[in-house]
Amino acid sequence: KFTSCFINHIQKDTLTICERDSVIIPANKVTTQVWGGTDAFKQINDSTIKVSPKNNAYYFIGKPSREDSILVIVKQKPIVKLGNDTTICNGDSISITSNVNGLYLWNTGATSVSVLAKNAGLYSLQVENTDGCIGKDTIELKLKELPIVDLGNDTIICKGENLELNAKNNGLTYNWNTGATSQSVSINTPGTYY
């Protein structure tokens, strides 16, 4: 009865990894056999290779006889997109959300599909899909301080006189309740102006 010394060099027949990940494949009792594969690999020593295939790939020991082989199956990571970095006004809030399937974990500790953000900083999300692959994204939230508008105290003017109200804060967009869009407005009728 003949028993080959070269059987089962590689301990597994199949191995699953996530895209863009690497894995080390060790083998037992490899001395003179040559490694080969359907995708590139880095040989660490006679018994070990490091692989990071983009698609499913076979790797084997023994060329051309292929005495033992392993199939590396590549699973996709979830594509997590939180959008562009955003600026909101101080005191406002924004809902940051993603619509990819999986288990959610935000850097805030939340595990929901979305988080309500009102503080400046980085908001990161990692999503793990059913294959155990993890996708990540981060968005930066910046706060813009609200302008301080002081039109002065309530004022009484005589009939025929004008009062100029100035919102100050040069370079901003203005929208008066009169319909005016300039930084200042001249008034001569009683009322409330803002």
C-alpha positions, 0 to 999 in steps of 0.5 A: 500500500502506497501513502503519499508524503505530500498530501494535505500540505495546506490545512484548509481546502477553502478560505474566505476573506474580504476584498482588499484584505490579505491572508497568510496561507501556511503549509506543513512539511514543504521543502522542495515543492513550488507554490503557484496560483491563479493570482499573485502572491508573496512567498514568505518562506518555503511553507508560507505565502501571503495573498490578497486576491481581488477575486476568487483565486486558487493557490497550490503546492507542486508545479505542475502536479498541484499536490495540494490546493486551496480556494480563497473566496473573496467577499465584498465589503459594504460600501458605506457613504455618509456624504461630504463633510458638512457645515451647519449653523451652531444650534442646528442639527443634522441627521447623518445616515447610510442605506447599506444593509448590515450591523451598524456601529457609530463612533458615538456608540449608536447602532442605528441606521442614522445619528442626529449630530449637532456637535462639531467633530468626526462622525464615523460608521462601520457596517458589518455585512452577513459575510463578516466584511466591514465597510467604513466611512467618516464625515466631518461636521463643522459649526458656523457661529450665528451672526449677532444682529443688534438693531438697537432699542425700540425707537420713536421718530417724528412723521416725515423722518427716516430711521436707518436700521443696519444689520451690520455683519458685512458680507452676509445675505440679508432678508428683511421683513420689508423684502429688502436684501441690503445690509441696511434699510431706511424706514419711515412708517410705524411697525416691527422690523426684523 
